[in-house]
Amino acid sequence: MTLPAVDARAQPQEAVPLRFDIARQPLHAALEQYGLRTGLPVFFDAALVAERESNAVHAEATPSEALRAMLRGTGLVADYAGSGATAAFVLKPAPTDAVAAPASNTEGSGPVPAASPDRNYDGLVQTRIWEAFCGNPRTAPGGYRAAMRFVIDGTGRIANAFLLHTSGDRARDGAILETLGQIRIDRPPPPGMAQPLTMLILPRSQTPGLECPAQR
């Protein structure tokens, strides 16, 4: 999940065409090759890409164009977040009415797994985390970027949290993990919800209008 992310159609300013030669293969492997080629991280839940096949991409294209081509027909889309050294893509299930038929080079691929059975729960989790971070001066969003991964146990507590990369301050990194460990969601996750979850927090400069109440 992201909080928040910019639509993938917003091209990174520094994007220039690159030559891509990525064969059709398990999606997780294709994403690794994509990351090595572009230097851009792609955040995703392991369960979300499991058993999905990528499209082959043999063309000169910008990073966002190549990623869209790779994901076409998989039931996933990418949100583009950040810019420059902080740029990243975050994968999420495509809206039901936006899932296109598989491209010709994906013929024979397996069925696309269903999306999370309770999208509203994702929103509840984001809200509770946002409230908790805003309530702690050491973690209040606005001046940093952080990507974290965690699971929610049967009691609604966040567990096994870790950062995918540093926020730029080791003390703040510790405060983020400590705050996550104190959060309890109103209800346990719905049966069958894919875990772990990934959440991306962006600086205020990339999220105009979204601030903690006390910062308004």
VODRENKOL-576260 format. One record per residue (C-alpha): chain; residue in one letter; y, x, z; residue number from 0. Coordinates in steps of 0.2 Angstrom, whole numbers, always signed. Each point is the difference from the previous one (the first is absolute). Layout:
# VODRENKOL-576260
<rec cadena="A" residuo="a" Y="Y" X="X" Z="Z" num="NUM"/>
...
This chain:
# VODRENKOL-576260
<rec cadena="A" residuo="m" Y="+0" X="+0" Z="+0" num="0"/>
<rec cadena="A" residuo="t" Y="+18" X="+6" Z="-3" num="1"/>
<rec cadena="A" residuo="l" Y="+16" X="-4" Z="+10" num="2"/>
<rec cadena="A" residuo="p" Y="+8" X="-1" Z="-12" num="3"/>
<rec cadena="A" residuo="a" Y="-3" X="+7" Z="-17" num="4"/>
<rec cadena="A" residuo="v" Y="+9" X="+0" Z="-16" num="5"/>
<rec cadena="A" residuo="d" Y="-8" X="-8" Z="-16" num="6"/>
<rec cadena="A" residuo="a" Y="-9" X="+12" Z="-11" num="7"/>
<rec cadena="A" residuo="r" Y="+10" X="-4" Z="-14" num="8"/>
<rec cadena="A" residuo="a" Y="+15" X="+9" Z="+8" num="9"/>
<rec cadena="A" residuo="q" Y="-3" X="+17" Z="-9" num="10"/>
<rec cadena="A" residuo="p" Y="+3" X="+16" Z="+10" num="11"/>
<rec cadena="A" residuo="q" Y="+16" X="+8" Z="-6" num="12"/>
<rec cadena="A" residuo="e" Y="-9" X="+16" Z="-2" num="13"/>
<rec cadena="A" residuo="a" Y="-14" X="-7" Z="-10" num="14"/>
<rec cadena="A" residuo="v" Y="-4" X="+9" Z="-16" num="15"/>
<rec cadena="A" residuo="p" Y="-15" X="-3" Z="-12" num="16"/>
<rec cadena="A" residuo="l" Y="-15" X="+10" Z="+4" num="17"/>
<rec cadena="A" residuo="r" Y="-17" X="+3" Z="-9" num="18"/>
<rec cadena="A" residuo="f" Y="-14" X="-10" Z="+8" num="19"/>
<rec cadena="A" residuo="d" Y="-18" X="+3" Z="-4" num="20"/>
<rec cadena="A" residuo="i" Y="-9" X="-11" Z="+14" num="21"/>
<rec cadena="A" residuo="a" Y="-17" X="-7" Z="-5" num="22"/>
<rec cadena="A" residuo="r" Y="-6" X="-17" Z="+5" num="23"/>
<rec cadena="A" residuo="q" Y="-9" X="+3" Z="+17" num="24"/>
<rec cadena="A" residuo="p" Y="+0" X="-7" Z="+18" num="25"/>
<rec cadena="A" residuo="l" Y="+17" X="-4" Z="+4" num="26"/>
<rec cadena="A" residuo="h" Y="+1" X="+11" Z="+16" num="27"/>
<rec cadena="A" residuo="a" Y="-4" X="+15" Z="-11" num="28"/>
<rec cadena="A" residuo="a" Y="+12" X="-5" Z="-13" num="29"/>
<rec cadena="A" residuo="l" Y="+14" X="-1" Z="+13" num="30"/>
<rec cadena="A" residuo="e" Y="-4" X="+17" Z="+6" num="31"/>
<rec cadena="A" residuo="q" Y="+2" X="+7" Z="-17" num="32"/>
<rec cadena="A" residuo="y" Y="+16" X="-10" Z="-2" num="33"/>
<rec cadena="A" residuo="g" Y="+7" X="+7" Z="+16" num="34"/>
<rec cadena="A" residuo="l" Y="-4" X="+18" Z="-6" num="35"/>
<rec cadena="A" residuo="r" Y="+8" X="-3" Z="-17" num="36"/>
<rec cadena="A" residuo="t" Y="+16" X="-8" Z="+7" num="37"/>
<rec cadena="A" residuo="g" Y="+2" X="+7" Z="+17" num="38"/>
<rec cadena="A" residuo="l" Y="+4" X="-18" Z="+6" num="39"/>
<rec cadena="A" residuo="p" Y="-10" X="-7" Z="+14" num="40"/>
<rec cadena="A" residuo="v" Y="-9" X="-16" Z="-2" num="41"/>
<rec cadena="A" residuo="f" Y="-4" X="-10" Z="+16" num="42"/>
<rec cadena="A" residuo="f" Y="-14" X="-12" Z="+1" num="43"/>
<rec cadena="A" residuo="d" Y="-13" X="-7" Z="+11" num="44"/>
<rec cadena="A" residuo="a" Y="-18" X="+7" Z="-4" num="45"/>
<rec cadena="A" residuo="a" Y="-7" X="-18" Z="+0" num="46"/>
<rec cadena="A" residuo="l" Y="+13" X="-6" Z="-12" num="47"/>
<rec cadena="A" residuo="v" Y="-6" X="+13" Z="-14" num="48"/>
<rec cadena="A" residuo="a" Y="-18" X="+0" Z="+4" num="49"/>
<rec cadena="A" residuo="e" Y="-11" X="-5" Z="-15" num="50"/>
<rec cadena="A" residuo="r" Y="+14" X="-1" Z="-12" num="51"/>
<rec cadena="A" residuo="e" Y="+1" X="+9" Z="-16" num="52"/>
<rec cadena="A" residuo="s" Y="+16" X="+8" Z="-7" num="53"/>
<rec cadena="A" residuo="n" Y="+6" X="-2" Z="-18" num="54"/>
<rec cadena="A" residuo="a" Y="+0" X="+16" Z="-10" num="55"/>
<rec cadena="A" residuo="v" Y="+17" X="+8" Z="-3" num="56"/>
<rec cadena="A" residuo="h" Y="+2" X="+12" Z="-15" num="57"/>
<rec cadena="A" residuo="a" Y="+18" X="+0" Z="-4" num="58"/>
<rec cadena="A" residuo="e" Y="+17" X="+7" Z="+3" num="59"/>
<rec cadena="A" residuo="a" Y="+8" X="-12" Z="+13" num="60"/>
<rec cadena="A" residuo="t" Y="+12" X="+0" Z="+15" num="61"/>
<rec cadena="A" residuo="p" Y="-10" X="+0" Z="+17" num="62"/>
<rec cadena="A" residuo="s" Y="+3" X="-19" Z="+3" num="63"/>
<rec cadena="A" residuo="e" Y="-5" X="-5" Z="-18" num="64"/>
<rec cadena="A" residuo="a" Y="-16" X="+11" Z="+2" num="65"/>
<rec cadena="A" residuo="l" Y="-4" X="-8" Z="+17" num="66"/>
<rec cadena="A" residuo="r" Y="+3" X="-18" Z="-7" num="67"/>
<rec cadena="A" residuo="a" Y="-12" X="+4" Z="-15" num="68"/>
<rec cadena="A" residuo="m" Y="-13" X="+7" Z="+12" num="69"/>
<rec cadena="A" residuo="l" Y="+1" X="-16" Z="+11" num="70"/>
<rec cadena="A" residuo="r" Y="+0" X="-13" Z="-14" num="71"/>
<rec cadena="A" residuo="g" Y="-13" X="-13" Z="+3" num="72"/>
<rec cadena="A" residuo="t" Y="-6" X="+7" Z="+17" num="73"/>
<rec cadena="A" residuo="g" Y="+9" X="-13" Z="+10" num="74"/>
<rec cadena="A" residuo="l" Y="+11" X="+13" Z="+8" num="75"/>
<rec cadena="A" residuo="v" Y="+19" X="+4" Z="-3" num="76"/>
<rec cadena="A" residuo="a" Y="+11" X="+14" Z="+6" num="77"/>
<rec cadena="A" residuo="d" Y="+16" X="-1" Z="+10" num="78"/>
<rec cadena="A" residuo="y" Y="+12" X="+15" Z="-3" num="79"/>
<rec cadena="A" residuo="a" Y="+8" X="+6" Z="+16" num="80"/>
<rec cadena="A" residuo="g" Y="+13" X="+14" Z="+3" num="81"/>
<rec cadena="A" residuo="s" Y="+7" X="+13" Z="-12" num="82"/>
<rec cadena="A" residuo="g" Y="-1" X="+18" Z="-3" num="83"/>
<rec cadena="A" residuo="a" Y="-11" X="+9" Z="+13" num="84"/>
<rec cadena="A" residuo="t" Y="-3" X="-16" Z="+10" num="85"/>
<rec cadena="A" residuo="a" Y="-6" X="-10" Z="-15" num="86"/>
<rec cadena="A" residuo="a" Y="-17" X="-9" Z="+1" num="87"/>
<rec cadena="A" residuo="f" Y="-10" X="-14" Z="-7" num="88"/>
<rec cadena="A" residuo="v" Y="-9" X="-13" Z="+11" num="89"/>
<rec cadena="A" residuo="l" Y="-14" X="-10" Z="-7" num="90"/>
<rec cadena="A" residuo="k" Y="-2" X="-19" Z="+4" num="91"/>
<rec cadena="A" residuo="p" Y="-9" X="-15" Z="-7" num="92"/>
<rec cadena="A" residuo="a" Y="+8" X="-7" Z="-15" num="93"/>
<rec cadena="A" residuo="p" Y="+6" X="-18" Z="+1" num="94"/>
<rec cadena="A" residuo="t" Y="-14" X="-12" Z="-6" num="95"/>
<rec cadena="A" residuo="d" Y="+10" X="-6" Z="-15" num="96"/>
<rec cadena="A" residuo="a" Y="+4" X="+18" Z="-5" num="97"/>
<rec cadena="A" residuo="v" Y="-17" X="+7" Z="-1" num="98"/>
<rec cadena="A" residuo="a" Y="-3" X="+4" Z="-18" num="99"/>
<rec cadena="A" residuo="a" Y="-16" X="+1" Z="-9" num="100"/>
<rec cadena="A" residuo="p" Y="-8" X="+17" Z="-1" num="101"/>
<rec cadena="A" residuo="a" Y="+5" X="+11" Z="-14" num="102"/>
<rec cadena="A" residuo="s" Y="-12" X="+4" Z="-13" num="103"/>
<rec cadena="A" residuo="n" Y="-4" X="+17" Z="+7" num="104"/>
<rec cadena="A" residuo="t" Y="-6" X="-8" Z="+16" num="105"/>
<rec cadena="A" residuo="e" Y="-14" X="-10" Z="-7" num="106"/>
<rec cadena="A" residuo="g" Y="-15" X="-1" Z="+11" num="107"/>
<rec cadena="A" residuo="s" Y="+9" X="+4" Z="+16" num="108"/>
<rec cadena="A" residuo="g" Y="-6" X="-9" Z="+15" num="109"/>
<rec cadena="A" residuo="p" Y="+9" X="-16" Z="+8" num="110"/>
<rec cadena="A" residuo="v" Y="+16" X="+2" Z="+8" num="111"/>
<rec cadena="A" residuo="p" Y="-1" X="-2" Z="+19" num="112"/>
<rec cadena="A" residuo="a" Y="+10" X="-14" Z="+8" num="113"/>
<rec cadena="A" residuo="a" Y="+16" X="+3" Z="+9" num="114"/>
<rec cadena="A" residuo="s" Y="+3" X="-2" Z="+18" num="115"/>
<rec cadena="A" residuo="p" Y="-5" X="-18" Z="+6" num="116"/>
<rec cadena="A" residuo="d" Y="+16" X="-1" Z="+10" num="117"/>
<rec cadena="A" residuo="r" Y="+16" X="+7" Z="-7" num="118"/>
<rec cadena="A" residuo="n" Y="+10" X="-8" Z="+14" num="119"/>
<rec cadena="A" residuo="y" Y="-8" X="+11" Z="+12" num="120"/>
<rec cadena="A" residuo="d" Y="+7" X="+15" Z="-9" num="121"/>
<rec cadena="A" residuo="g" Y="+17" X="-7" Z="+3" num="122"/>
<rec cadena="A" residuo="l" Y="-3" X="-3" Z="+18" num="123"/>
<rec cadena="A" residuo="v" Y="-6" X="+18" Z="+2" num="124"/>
<rec cadena="A" residuo="q" Y="+16" X="+7" Z="-8" num="125"/>
<rec cadena="A" residuo="t" Y="+11" X="-11" Z="+10" num="126"/>
<rec cadena="A" residuo="r" Y="-8" X="+6" Z="+17" num="127"/>
<rec cadena="A" residuo="i" Y="+1" X="+18" Z="-5" num="128"/>
<rec cadena="A" residuo="w" Y="+18" X="-2" Z="-6" num="129"/>
<rec cadena="A" residuo="e" Y="+5" X="-8" Z="+16" num="130"/>
<rec cadena="A" residuo="a" Y="-9" X="+13" Z="+11" num="131"/>
<rec cadena="A" residuo="f" Y="+8" X="+15" Z="-10" num="132"/>
<rec cadena="A" residuo="c" Y="+17" X="-8" Z="+1" num="133"/>
<rec cadena="A" residuo="g" Y="-2" X="-2" Z="+19" num="134"/>
<rec cadena="A" residuo="n" Y="-2" X="+19" Z="+2" num="135"/>
<rec cadena="A" residuo="p" Y="+15" X="+11" Z="-3" num="136"/>
<rec cadena="A" residuo="r" Y="-12" X="+14" Z="-5" num="137"/>
<rec cadena="A" residuo="t" Y="-9" X="-10" Z="-14" num="138"/>
<rec cadena="A" residuo="a" Y="+14" X="-12" Z="-6" num="139"/>
<rec cadena="A" residuo="p" Y="-1" X="+0" Z="-19" num="140"/>
<rec cadena="A" residuo="g" Y="+15" X="+5" Z="-10" num="141"/>
<rec cadena="A" residuo="g" Y="+1" X="+19" Z="-1" num="142"/>
<rec cadena="A" residuo="y" Y="-18" X="+5" Z="-4" num="143"/>
<rec cadena="A" residuo="r" Y="-15" X="-3" Z="-11" num="144"/>
<rec cadena="A" residuo="a" Y="-18" X="-2" Z="+6" num="145"/>
<rec cadena="A" residuo="a" Y="-17" X="-6" Z="-6" num="146"/>
<rec cadena="A" residuo="m" Y="-13" X="-4" Z="+13" num="147"/>
<rec cadena="A" residuo="r" Y="-18" X="-7" Z="-1" num="148"/>
<rec cadena="A" residuo="f" Y="-9" X="-10" Z="+14" num="149"/>
<rec cadena="A" residuo="v" Y="-12" X="-13" Z="+4" num="150"/>
<rec cadena="A" residuo="i" Y="+2" X="-16" Z="+10" num="151"/>
<rec cadena="A" residuo="d" Y="-14" X="-3" Z="+12" num="152"/>
<rec cadena="A" residuo="g" Y="-8" X="-17" Z="+5" num="153"/>
<rec cadena="A" residuo="t" Y="+13" X="-3" Z="+14" num="154"/>
<rec cadena="A" residuo="g" Y="+15" X="+3" Z="-12" num="155"/>
<rec cadena="A" residuo="r" Y="+4" X="+17" Z="+6" num="156"/>
<rec cadena="A" residuo="i" Y="+4" X="+14" Z="-12" num="157"/>
<rec cadena="A" residuo="a" Y="-12" X="+15" Z="+1" num="158"/>
<rec cadena="A" residuo="n" Y="-5" X="+16" Z="-8" num="159"/>
<rec cadena="A" residuo="a" Y="+18" X="+2" Z="-6" num="160"/>
<rec cadena="A" residuo="f" Y="+5" X="+16" Z="-9" num="161"/>
<rec cadena="A" residuo="l" Y="+14" X="+6" Z="-11" num="162"/>
<rec cadena="A" residuo="l" Y="-3" X="+4" Z="-19" num="163"/>
<rec cadena="A" residuo="h" Y="+14" X="+12" Z="+1" num="164"/>
<rec cadena="A" residuo="t" Y="+13" X="+6" Z="+13" num="165"/>
<rec cadena="A" residuo="s" Y="+17" X="-10" Z="+2" num="166"/>
<rec cadena="A" residuo="g" Y="+9" X="+16" Z="+0" num="167"/>
<rec cadena="A" residuo="d" Y="+0" X="+1" Z="+19" num="168"/>
<rec cadena="A" residuo="r" Y="-15" X="+4" Z="+11" num="169"/>
<rec cadena="A" residuo="a" Y="+7" X="-9" Z="+15" num="170"/>
<rec cadena="A" residuo="r" Y="+3" X="-15" Z="-10" num="171"/>
<rec cadena="A" residuo="d" Y="-17" X="+1" Z="-7" num="172"/>
<rec cadena="A" residuo="g" Y="-7" X="-1" Z="+17" num="173"/>
<rec cadena="A" residuo="a" Y="+11" X="-14" Z="+5" num="174"/>
<rec cadena="A" residuo="i" Y="-6" X="-10" Z="-16" num="175"/>
<rec cadena="A" residuo="l" Y="-18" X="+2" Z="+5" num="176"/>
<rec cadena="A" residuo="e" Y="+3" X="-4" Z="+18" num="177"/>
<rec cadena="A" residuo="t" Y="+10" X="-16" Z="-5" num="178"/>
<rec cadena="A" residuo="l" Y="-14" X="-6" Z="-12" num="179"/>
<rec cadena="A" residuo="g" Y="-12" X="+2" Z="+14" num="180"/>
<rec cadena="A" residuo="q" Y="+9" X="-12" Z="+11" num="181"/>
<rec cadena="A" residuo="i" Y="+1" X="-14" Z="-13" num="182"/>
<rec cadena="A" residuo="r" Y="-11" X="-15" Z="+1" num="183"/>
<rec cadena="A" residuo="i" Y="+1" X="-13" Z="-14" num="184"/>
<rec cadena="A" residuo="d" Y="+0" X="-18" Z="+5" num="185"/>
<rec cadena="A" residuo="r" Y="-17" X="-3" Z="-7" num="186"/>
<rec cadena="A" residuo="p" Y="-15" X="+10" Z="-6" num="187"/>
<rec cadena="A" residuo="p" Y="-2" X="+4" Z="-18" num="188"/>
<rec cadena="A" residuo="p" Y="-8" X="-13" Z="-11" num="189"/>
<rec cadena="A" residuo="p" Y="-19" X="+3" Z="-4" num="190"/>
<rec cadena="A" residuo="g" Y="-2" X="+10" Z="-15" num="191"/>
<rec cadena="A" residuo="m" Y="+17" X="+8" Z="+0" num="192"/>
<rec cadena="A" residuo="a" Y="+0" X="+17" Z="-9" num="193"/>
<rec cadena="A" residuo="q" Y="+4" X="+14" Z="+12" num="194"/>
<rec cadena="A" residuo="p" Y="+7" X="+13" Z="+4" num="195"/>
<rec cadena="A" residuo="l" Y="+18" X="-6" Z="-4" num="196"/>
<rec cadena="A" residuo="t" Y="+14" X="+11" Z="-7" num="197"/>
<rec cadena="A" residuo="m" Y="+18" X="-2" Z="+4" num="198"/>
<rec cadena="A" residuo="l" Y="+15" X="+9" Z="-7" num="199"/>
<rec cadena="A" residuo="i" Y="+17" X="+0" Z="+8" num="200"/>
<rec cadena="A" residuo="l" Y="+15" X="+6" Z="-10" num="201"/>
<rec cadena="A" residuo="p" Y="+17" X="+6" Z="+4" num="202"/>
<rec cadena="A" residuo="r" Y="+15" X="-12" Z="+1" num="203"/>
<rec cadena="A" residuo="s" Y="+7" X="+8" Z="-17" num="204"/>
<rec cadena="A" residuo="q" Y="-16" X="-7" Z="-9" num="205"/>
<rec cadena="A" residuo="t" Y="+0" X="-17" Z="+9" num="206"/>
<rec cadena="A" residuo="p" Y="+18" X="-7" Z="-1" num="207"/>
<rec cadena="A" residuo="g" Y="+2" X="-15" Z="+12" num="208"/>
<rec cadena="A" residuo="l" Y="-16" X="+3" Z="+10" num="209"/>
<rec cadena="A" residuo="e" Y="+5" X="+6" Z="+17" num="210"/>
<rec cadena="A" residuo="c" Y="-4" X="-2" Z="+18" num="211"/>
<rec cadena="A" residuo="p" Y="+10" X="-14" Z="+9" num="212"/>
<rec cadena="A" residuo="a" Y="+9" X="+12" Z="+11" num="213"/>
<rec cadena="A" residuo="q" Y="+5" X="+10" Z="-15" num="214"/>
<rec cadena="A" residuo="r" Y="+9" X="-14" Z="-9" num="215"/>
